[in-house]
Amino acid sequence: MPNRFKVKTTCRRFYRNALAVLWISLFSASVYADVFVGLVYPKHEITLSAGVGGLLTKQLVGLGERVTMGKPLLQLDERLQAIETERRRVILEDKSELSSTRDKTRILEMMLNDSKAVYAATASISKEELLRLESEYLSSAGRLEQLIAEKRREQLDYEFAKREQIQRSITAPVNGIITRVLLKPGEWAKPGDPLLILVDASTVILKVAVPHGIVNHLKLGSSREVELEIGSLTPRATGRITFISPVADPTSGLVEVEITIGNSAGNIRPGVKGTINILDTEKLR
């Protein structure tokens, strides 16, 4: 009897504890079912590369340096391209033959018109002389048109040479901070190989995955308070919903939601976790 009583008492305690754990789990699920965690991403994280191959000669920025859009970051060897650009410029600016041919054509046109007038009035000029002048004029006019077309081609060649030289300089496409430098001066850069990484975190984006049945509570443009990971300089921030995916993941049924947060002071570090409460209407504005 005592053993049987002890067994029954132990079973009752076990079931009582199990029910308590189950109740706590259900209560916790009901409390946190509307809270979702995501990761914070920078507005831009750009891996820069060169469109042409060449020897890296200069590194103009350092790791962690803040740069502005258009600032030169890396320089490839451009000596041959600089010579070619100068050669094309000299050819383009040489307009001696074009000027002389234009003047010759103008003079021949005047002589031809005067000769036609004399021939019509007195016929003191032979027909052969008149045809010879007309032939010279047409030949000169044709050469003038040819030289004008050549100057257009030379202009394009010069622009192409300048573009080839510009491609040797890697510049910042946006404002940001250099987070990685992948190539050092003296190394060879291949076309398309990553050279450095530029991050613009002046605006950050919290990306969370929300169940399809709950995402309908969200509206584009509405504000949300975001709680950031413990240890962040800014524990809370207010963002605006800027994207709700029109499709759900077929495997999980989750929908991607993006909340954009201003970060001009740089207190929010990309890569930390952020939390939002979907159904907290007090945080909607």
Rosetta blueprint (number, residue, H / E / L):
1 M L
2 P H
3 N H
4 R H
5 F H
6 K H
7 V H
8 K H
9 T H
10 T H
11 C H
12 R H
13 R H
14 F H
15 Y H
16 R H
17 N H
18 A H
19 L H
20 A H
21 V H
22 L H
23 W H
24 I H
25 S H
26 L H
27 F H
28 S H
29 A H
30 S H
31 V H
32 Y H
33 A L
34 D L
35 V E
36 F E
37 V E
38 G E
39 L E
40 V E
41 Y E
42 P E
43 K E
44 H E
45 E E
46 I E
47 T E
48 L E
49 S E
50 A L
51 G L
52 V L
53 G L
54 G E
55 L E
56 L E
57 T E
58 K E
59 Q E
60 L L
61 V L
62 G L
63 L L
64 G L
65 E L
66 R E
67 V E
68 T L
69 M L
70 G L
71 K L
72 P E
73 L E
74 L E
75 Q E
76 L E
77 D L
78 E L
79 R H
80 L H
81 Q H
82 A H
83 I H
84 E H
85 T H
86 E H
87 R H
88 R H
89 R H
90 V H
91 I H
92 L H
93 E H
94 D L
95 K L
96 S H
97 E H
98 L H
99 S H
100 S H
101 T H
102 R H
103 D H
104 K H
105 T H
106 R H
107 I H
108 L H
109 E H
110 M H
111 M H
112 L H
113 N H
114 D H
115 S H
116 K H
117 A H
118 V H
119 Y H
120 A H
121 A H
122 T L
123 A L
124 S L
125 I L
126 S L
127 K H
128 E H
129 E H
130 L H
131 L H
132 R H
133 L H
134 E H
135 S H
136 E H
137 Y H
138 L H
139 S H
140 S H
141 A H
142 G H
143 R H
144 L H
145 E H
146 Q H
147 L H
148 I H
149 A H
150 E H
151 K H
152 R H
153 R H
154 E H
155 Q H
156 L H
157 D H
158 Y H
159 E H
160 F H
161 A H
162 K H
163 R H
164 E H
165 Q H
166 I H
167 Q L
168 R L
169 S E
170 I E
171 T E
172 A L
173 P L
174 V L
175 N L
176 G E
177 I E
178 I E
179 T E
180 R E
181 V E
182 L L
183 L L
184 K L
185 P L
186 G L
187 E L
188 W E
189 A E
190 K L
191 P L
192 G L
193 D L
194 P E
195 L E
196 L E
197 I E
198 L E
199 V E
200 D E
201 A E
202 S E
203 T E
204 V E
205 I E
206 L E
207 K E
208 V E
209 A E
210 V E
211 P E
212 H L
213 G L
214 I L
215 V H
216 N H
217 H H
218 L L
219 K L
220 L L
221 G L
222 S L
223 S E
224 R E
225 E E
226 V E
227 E E
228 L E
229 E L
230 I L
231 G L
232 S L
233 L L
234 T L
235 P L
236 R E
237 A E
238 T E
239 G E
240 R E
241 I E
242 T E
243 F E
244 I E
245 S L
246 P L
247 V L
248 A L
249 D L
250 P L
251 T L
252 S L
253 G L
254 L E
255 V E
256 E E
257 V E
258 E E
259 I E
260 T E
261 I E
262 G E
263 N L
264 S L
265 A L
266 G L
267 N L
268 I L
269 R L
270 P L
271 G L
272 V L
273 K E
274 G E
275 T E
276 I E
277 N E
278 I L
279 L L
280 D L
281 T H
282 E H
283 K H
284 L L
285 R L
